[in-house]
């Protein structure tokens, strides 16, 4: 029973919050029938959270100065394996449409800028006496 030895700052297994919550949902005679070894294995099984693995799992806590409570933050990202509701599907479709539109607009703007710089570098003047000033700025900044 080496794994059951407690350090000065460790709680007894039956005093762990997760175990207390688990045992509170059982009939009292059943909850009292577990040994410390069984409770340790229950804590390991319940606390393993194999269902909650994420590519990005950023968690932490912070305390505001002069304020008594601590706050936590969680940033999770990963593949969604669950079935989406109708509202979630609509929201996902809308966000995908917005992101795609922004990407197309950015790509088109960048493409037009490159074409304008190539035109100006070749000395092609489509509108005599008119300039956007982009070529002059580009020459001053990068050339």
N, C-alpha and C positions, 0 to 999 in steps of 0.2 A: 504494500500500500504506500509506496514511495510518492506517488502522484497526489496523495491526499494530504501530505505535509503542508502546513500553512505557514506562510511568512507572516511577519508582524502586521503588514498592511493588507493582507488578503482576508476576505470574508470566508466564513464557513459556507459550504456549498448550499446548505438549507437557508442561508441568509441572502443568497444572490437574488436580485430583483426579478430576473427572468424565471427562476425556480419558484419564487413566492407567487408570482402571477400564474404560472402553470399549475401549481398545486391548489391555488384558490378556486380553480375551475373544476376541481374534482371533489367527489364526496370525501368527507374528512377521514373516514376509516381507510380509504384507498390512498389518500395523500400521505397518511402517517405510515403506510406499509413499506415505503421505499427506503432502501438503505442509501448511505452516502455514495457508495460506488454506483448504484443505479441512477441516483440524481446527477452524478457527474456525467454519466453517459447520456442522460436525457438532455443536459445542458449542451453537451457537444453536438447532439443530433439536432436540437432545436436551434442552436446558435450558429450552425454551419452555414446557413443561408445559401445553399448551392443554387437556389433559384434566383438569387440576386446578384449574379456576377455581371459587371458592366465593363466595357472598354475604358470608360472614363468614370472614376469613382472618387470624387473629391469632396471630403467631408471635414468639418472642423467646428470649433466653438470659439466664441469670443465673449469678452465681458466688457461692457461699456464702463468707462470711469464714473465713479460716484453713483453707480446703479447696482442694485443688489443681485439681479438675475443674470445668468449667462444665456447666450443665444447660440443656436447652431445653424449651420448652413450646409446644404447638400447640393452638389452638382453631379448628376448622373447622365450618362449618355451611352447608348449601345443599341443593338438591334432589337426591335420590338417584335416579340414572338406572340403577343396576345392578339386576339381579334379586335378590330377597331369598331366602335359604334358608328352609326350613321353620321352623327354630328362630327366625330373625329375624322371620318373619311372625307367629309365636305371641307373641313378645316385643312386637312392635309392637302387636298386638291387645290384649294385656294392659295395656300402657302407655296406649293410647287409652281403654280401659275405665276405668282408674283416674282418668285426667285428666277424662274425661266425668263420672264419678261425683262427683269433687270439685267440679267446676263446678256440677253440679245441686244438690249439698248447699249450696254457698255461695250460689247463687241463691235457693234455698228459704229459707235462714236470713235472707238480706237481705230477701226479700219479706215474711216473717213479722215482721221487725223494723219494716219500714215500715208494715205493717198495724197493728201494736201501737201505734206512735207516732201514727198517724192516729186510731185508736180513742181513745187517751188524750187527744189534742188536742180531739176532739169531746166529751169528758167521758163517754164510754160506760163504765160499770162492769159488767163481766160477772160478777165475783165480789165482792160487797160486802165491804169490809174487807180485801181482799187486793191487794197490788201487788208487782210485780217490782222496782220502783225505777228502771226504765229511763227512764220519763218524767221523773221528778225529776232524774235525772242529765243527761238531754238538755236540760231547761230551764236548769239551772245552767251547763252547758257552752256551749251554742250560742245560747240566747235571752237 
